[in-house]
Amino acid sequence: MFQTPLEDVRVGENRLGVGVAARLSRYLQVLTQAKKMGKDRISSQEIADYTNINATQIRRDLSNFGKFGKRGVGYSIDGLIGEIRKILRTQGQHNIALVGAGRLGQAIASSPIFAEHGITIAAVFDTDVRKLGTPVSGVEVTDYRRLKDVIREKNIVVGVLAVPAGAAQNAANDLVDAGVRIIFNYSEALLDLPEDVSVHTLNPAAELLHALYFHLT
């Protein structure tokens, strides 16, 4: 299987569409930042201003899952964060593995966004013996040769690839063999993996080109 878009998210017996899941994730990001800024409530228009998603669409998305806000009052940020996390099934703690302890891997690991959403970088792997045992955001770098054992020990199902493109396919194969079923690929490699593995390639250059097209043409 080559790269696919975000897979649908189950809610009870139902499955969210790709677009709805993506928008809810963006709302959650805005809400989390608003809470850090000390805000207690937020309106659909404020969320729209930060996401460039129409306020009517935001209200429609949220109303599909219940009555979370009041006209003229807005939404409780704490309450809405909790509800969206339930919808996206992201409550609790989730362990992920980072492959690559170079500059990119260190930058990814140092981002506070993981902890804010209950995500823990439980293991960091590298093949460079000079990095082994050194801390990356509080996690000691482990020998790549121990990847499969550590992933199984720590019940990790998500892997993040921060390796050169030439090493990405082999690293992805090893992650899958160890039981990982979700991979975030920060390399430029096109990964060929089994159908039951969800691959998300993050390419800042592609995002920039997309933004330039819509804002400069």
N, C-alpha and C positions, 0 to 999 in steps of 0.2 A: 504494500500500500504506500502511495506517495502522500504528501501533505494533504490534510483535509481541514475544513473549517472546524470551529468549535463544535463538538458533538452536542446533541440535545441534552437538556438537564431534566431528570425525572422529578416530579412533585407528586408524591403519592403514586397513583396509577397513571398519572398523566405525564406528558413530556413537553417541556418548554421548547418553543421554536428557537432556532439559532439566534435570530434577531432579538427576541425578547430576552434571552439569557445574556447576550452581549450588552444590551441596554441596562438591564438590572445591575450588571457588574460595574458599569460606569456610574450608575446612581450610587452604588455602595462606595465607590472610591471618593466621590464628592462628599457624601455624608460623613465618611471617616475623617476627611480633611476638615470639614466644617466643625466637627466635634473637637478636633485638636485646636481649632481657633477659638474655642470657647462658646460656640453657638449652641442653643438648645432647640431651636425650631428653624425650619427652612421651608420656603414656598416652592411650588413647582416651577415658577418663573426663575427663581434663583438657581435651581438645578439645571434648568434650560440654559441659563447664561454660561454655566461652566462646562456643559456637555455639547452644546450646539444641537441638542435634540429639542424639538418643539414641545412647549409646555403642555399642550393638549395631548400629545403622544405620551408624555410622562404620566399625566393623570390617568389616561386610559390604561397604561401598563399596570399602574399600581392598583387601580380600582378592580382589576381582574382578580385580585387576591384578597380583597376586603376593603373596608373603609378605614384608611389610615390617617386622613387629614380632615381639617375643617376649613370651609371657605372663609377667607379673610384671616385665618389663624396659621395655616400651614401645617406642616408635619412635625411631629416630635422626632428629633434626630435619633435619639437612643432607641425609640420604639421602632422606627423604620429600619434602622440598621439590623435590629434583631429579626424583624420580619423578613427582610430580603435575604439574610443569611439562612433562615429556615427554608425559604423558597429555593435558594441555590444549593441547599444542603451543605453549607460550609461551616456549621457550628462545630465546636470542639477543636482539637489539636490535630494537625496534619504534618507528618514528617516528610521532608523531601531530601533528595541527594543532589549535591552539586559536583559535577565532574569538570575539573579544571580550576586550579588555584592561582592562575596568572592574574594579570591586571583586570581583565574582564570579570573573571570569577570573583575576585575580591570586591569589585564594584557592585556586583549583583548581591553578594552576601551582606554587604554593609547597608543595603537599603532597608529602611525601617518598615517598609510596606508589608513584609512577610509577617512580622510579629503582630502588626495591627490587625491582621486577618486570621490569626491563629495558626500561622504556618511557621514551622521550625525547620531550619536547615540542620538536619540531624547528622549529616555526614558530608565531608568534602574529600574528594579523591584527586590524586595527581600521580603522574609517572615520574616526575622529577624528584630524585632522592634528596635534593637540597631543600625541598619544600616540606618533606615529611616531618610531622611532629610540630610544625609551626602553626600558630593559631590564625584562623581566618574568621573574623567576627566571633571569636570565642570557641570555635570548633577546630580541633587539631586536624591537620591534613593527614589522611590515611593513604597508605600505599594502594595504588590502583589495583594491584593484584588481589586485594582483599575485598574488592567491590561486591562480588556476589554474596559472600558470607555476611558482610555488614548489612547489606540491604535486606536480606532475609531476617537477620537478627533484630533489626529495628523496624521491621514491617513498613518499609518505604515503598510507595506505589507511584511516586512522581519523581522524575529525574530532570535535571537542568543541565544542558550541555553548553559549556563555555570553553570549548576546545577549538583548535584549528579545523578548517573544513575537511582536511585530509584525514583527520582522526575521528570525525563525527560519526560515520557509519559504524565503525567497529565499536565505539563507545555505546552507541545506541543499541547495537545488537547485544552487547553484554548486559546493559540495563534490562532489556526485554527478557533475556535468559534468566535474569535474577528475579523476575516477577513484576517489573515496572510496566505500567500500562498507560501512563501519561508522560509525554516528553516535551519539554520546552527547549527548542533548538535555537541557540544564539549564534550558531555558525551559519555560513552561506551554503552548506551542503544540502542537497536534496536527498532525504532519507527514504529508503525503501524498507518498510517494516510490515509486520502482519496486520491484517484488517482490524484486529481487536485492539490495536495500539493507537491512541490519539496523539497526533503530532502537531505542535503549534510552533511555527517558525516566526521568530521575532526579528524583524529587519528594519532598523531605524531609517535607513536610506530609502526603502520602499515607502515607508510612511511619509517621509519628507517629500518625495516625488508626488505622492497622492495629494498632499496638502498644497503643494505648489501649483498643481494642475487646476485645482478648484478655486484657488485664491488669486491666481495670476492670469487666468484665461477667461 
